[in-house]
């Protein structure tokens, strides 16, 4: 196995070096799997755009699922987690003064970094694709339900063009994927939470089905790379 020693602040401080897995073949396989995942995501999003997104959006609107406040509450945790990232990272850096991180603390650092990266990727992709929302939510934004506005407008800025991909789903999977790989016994919780958040976003017309699928792939890929770079030795 090829490995290298590199200084890492988060695990060993400035003066201490740790051994980090740097096996090129492992990351080559990870890149290959990522490209396959992106391909399948593209196919699924295209199929949803053509055949699924509009009928589902109209259906859930007519059923008035958005009137169920519990469905709205289920979408709050990703944003709350994101808001606490600076506080958690600051606390962990202060905690590091008194000794090396234990397993759960290293995982917490990885989760925070994954949340930040997932949000940045989501913002970049939202600008690149520029998709209208299913419903009108903010500042009288154009939407499918109110205006019949449907489609992608690449490189258009503004909140009216930020439906794709779903940031809530990206952040959820960015966390769940790391917990999934680190604590196998909690995989059922990760799967359940991810499905509940994704379903809630669709049922209240916050996002199209394709948005949620894309957000899940973004978060899952970001979380997987963050795990392999930061805490692959913590698996299991």
PEDA-V528468 format. One record per backbone hydrogen bond with DSSP energy under -1.0 kcal/mol. NH is the residue of the N-H (numbers start at 1). CO is the residue of the C=O. E is the energy in kcal/mol with one decimal. If there is no record, write none. Layout:
NH:CO:E + NH:CO:E
This chain:
4:20:-1.2 + 6:18:-1.2 + 12:8:-2.2 + 18:6:-1.1 + 20:4:-1.6 + 22:2:-1.1 + 27:23:-1.7 + 28:24:-2.2 + 29:25:-2.2 + 30:26:-2.1 + 31:27:-2.5 + 32:28:-2.2 + 33:29:-2.6 + 34:30:-2.1 + 35:31:-2.3 + 36:32:-2.0 + 37:33:-2.4 + 38:34:-2.6 + 39:35:-2.0 + 40:36:-2.4 + 41:37:-2.6 + 42:38:-2.5 + 43:39:-2.2 + 44:40:-2.6 + 45:41:-2.8 + 46:42:-2.3 + 47:43:-2.4 + 48:44:-2.5 + 49:45:-2.7 + 50:46:-2.0 + 51:47:-2.6 + 52:48:-1.6 + 53:48:-3.3 + 56:52:-2.3 + 57:53:-2.4 + 58:54:-2.5 + 59:55:-2.2 + 60:56:-2.7 + 61:57:-1.6 + 62:58:-2.3 + 63:59:-1.9 + 65:60:-1.5 + 67:64:-1.5 + 68:65:-2.0 + 71:68:-1.3 + 73:69:-2.4 + 74:70:-1.7 + 75:72:-1.5 + 76:73:-1.6 + 80:76:-1.9 + 81:77:-2.8 + 82:78:-2.2 + 83:79:-2.0 + 84:80:-1.3 + 85:82:-1.1 + 88:84:-2.6 + 89:85:-2.8 + 90:86:-2.3 + 91:87:-2.4 + 92:88:-2.4 + 93:89:-2.3 + 94:90:-2.2 + 95:91:-2.6 + 96:92:-1.8 + 97:94:-1.4 + 98:95:-1.7 + 99:96:-1.5 + 106:102:-2.1 + 107:103:-2.3 + 108:104:-2.1 + 109:105:-2.1 + 110:106:-2.1 + 111:107:-2.6 + 112:108:-2.3 + 113:109:-2.5 + 114:110:-2.5 + 115:111:-2.3 + 116:112:-2.1 + 117:113:-2.6 + 118:114:-2.6 + 119:115:-2.0 + 120:116:-2.0 + 121:117:-2.7 + 122:118:-2.4 + 123:119:-2.3 + 124:120:-2.2 + 125:121:-2.6 + 126:122:-2.7 + 127:123:-1.9 + 128:124:-2.0 + 129:125:-2.5 + 130:126:-2.6 + 132:151:-1.7 + 141:138:-1.3 + 144:133:-1.7 + 145:134:-2.7 + 147:143:-1.8 + 148:144:-1.4 + 149:143:-2.0 + 153:130:-2.3 + 155:127:-1.8 + 156:153:-1.3 + 161:158:-1.6 + 163:131:-1.9 + 166:211:-2.1 + 170:166:-2.0 + 171:167:-2.5 + 172:168:-2.1 + 173:169:-2.6 + 174:170:-2.0 + 175:171:-1.5 + 176:172:-2.9 + 177:173:-2.5 + 179:175:-2.2 + 180:176:-3.0 + 181:177:-1.7 + 182:178:-1.9 + 183:179:-2.9 + 186:183:-2.3 + 187:184:-1.7 + 190:186:-2.0 + 191:187:-2.7 + 192:188:-2.2 + 193:189:-3.0 + 194:190:-2.2 + 195:191:-2.2 + 196:192:-2.4 + 197:193:-2.5 + 198:194:-2.3 + 199:195:-2.7 + 200:196:-2.3 + 201:197:-2.0 + 202:198:-1.6 + 203:199:-2.8 + 204:200:-1.7 + 205:202:-1.5 + 206:201:-2.0 + 207:201:-1.5 + 212:208:-1.7 + 213:209:-2.3 + 214:210:-2.4 + 215:211:-2.5 + 216:212:-2.3 + 217:213:-2.0 + 218:214:-2.6 + 219:215:-2.7 + 220:216:-2.5 + 221:217:-2.6 + 222:218:-2.5 + 223:219:-2.7 + 224:220:-2.1 + 225:221:-2.3 + 226:222:-2.4 + 227:223:-2.4 + 228:224:-2.3 + 229:225:-2.0 + 230:226:-2.4 + 231:227:-2.5 + 234:231:-1.9 + 235:232:-1.3
